[in-house]
Amino acid sequence: MKLQDIIEETYCALSANKARSILTILGIVIGISSVIVMLSIGQGAQNSITSRIESIGSNMITVYPGAQRTGGISAGRGSAKTLTILDSEAIANEVINIKAVSPEISSRYQITARGTNTNSQVIGATENYIIVNNLEIESGDFINSQNNSTYAKVAVIGPDVRDDLFGEDVDPVGETIKINKISFQIIGLTKSKGGTGFGSQDDMIFIPISTVQRFFSGDEYLSSIAVAAENSDSMNLVQEEITQLLLDRHNINDSTLADFRILNQEDVAETASSIAKTLTLLLGFVAGISLIVGGIGIMNMMLTNVTERTREIGLRKSIGAKPKDISLQFLIEAITLTIIGGIIGIVLGYIIAWGVTYFGSIATKTTIFSAILAFCVSGFIGIIFGYYPAKRASKLNPIDALRYE
């Protein structure tokens, strides 16, 4: 059977019932576009999570207090008061291969200014905070050692805080805000790093850590100690040295009884990336169900075609057509439907993914791999769901087929 004959016969067969062919193609279009959109959303979420974690600080190790227990009941990790400024100074002086150490005290407070207010995260910090957390200053200056030594009531705010209190495109340096009814003068504005939620550095206020201890917390304890390693290769060694140093300082012999915990930034990034990959696979699997439904639609249509064209099949066999020619014809018709649907679905999927990002503010990322995968899957579905009807057509007895009404 010549290629030209196959093409002409496929066109005639599919165009004989255009409505049925279009509806069958539509099932594949919906399935393919759904897979591309879901995969792009999952991939976009994975990239967004990874970039936000990396923006917090590369090569960073964070030490948190352990869990406080009352009557055998744990209040949760980070609830104990075990870390002090002296611990951070010991880490800075005794641990090698580190770039900077940033002791931090964190809590949320109501902030007021010019008759407006917001609730924001207030970070007690030193001058090393911007080094460890890759923070940049848009205008003004960051907290320095003199601010800490004099218990200065100065603050550096993030762009989200600026927008809430003073409006966009306003330089807040020199303005006054009140934190827990205590006045602070703004000396700096940080550059936007993106991100939303309580962990966003754009929604934070930074004040001297000594000021926090004197006017807010009233003690010497820290919420965390952030350490920037010199490079990624030395992170494990730095983590081990910090662990041993703090165990010795806190007079703890058994590491399982440590009153602190250490998080490695790489471990956090890998965990978040793993979760995002699982989410992407789940979204792809859910969308793939619609492809199976589309494949069943193709099988249904081809079986209907076999029934309607029984006499035609019998006539072809009676004049010498071989079973493989009949099987090939119906299989190509099924593959043609899926490929057409696949191409349209890929284009539609890319358009929808772009629209989700543009109108829905949800990060998506479409890749060539997803398009190739979707195209291959559409062809595979055509073969799988077209094989049975094609095989059934090829096995028809020509005499019975010619008698069929």
Secondary structure, 3 states (H helix, E strand, C coil): CCHHHHHHHHHHHHHHCHHHHHHHHHHHHHHHHHHHHHHHHHHHHHHHHHHHHHHHCCCEEEEEECCCEECCEECCCCCCCCCEHHHHHHHHHHCCCEEEEEEEEEEEEEEEECCEEEEEEEEEECCCHHHHCCCCEEEECCCCHHHHHCCCCEEEECHHHHHHHCCCCCCCCCCEEEECCEEEEEEEEECCCCCCCCCCHHHEEEEEHHHHHHHHHCCCECCEEEEEECCHHHHHHHHHHHHHHHHHHCCCCCHHHCCEEEEEHHHHHHHHHHHHHHHHHHHHHHHHHHHHHHHHHHHHHHHHHHHHCHHHHHHHHHCCCCHHHHHHHHHHHHHHHHHHHHHHHHHHHHHHHHHHHHHHCCCCCCCHHHHHHHHHHHHHHHHHHHHHHHHHHHCCCHHHHHHCC
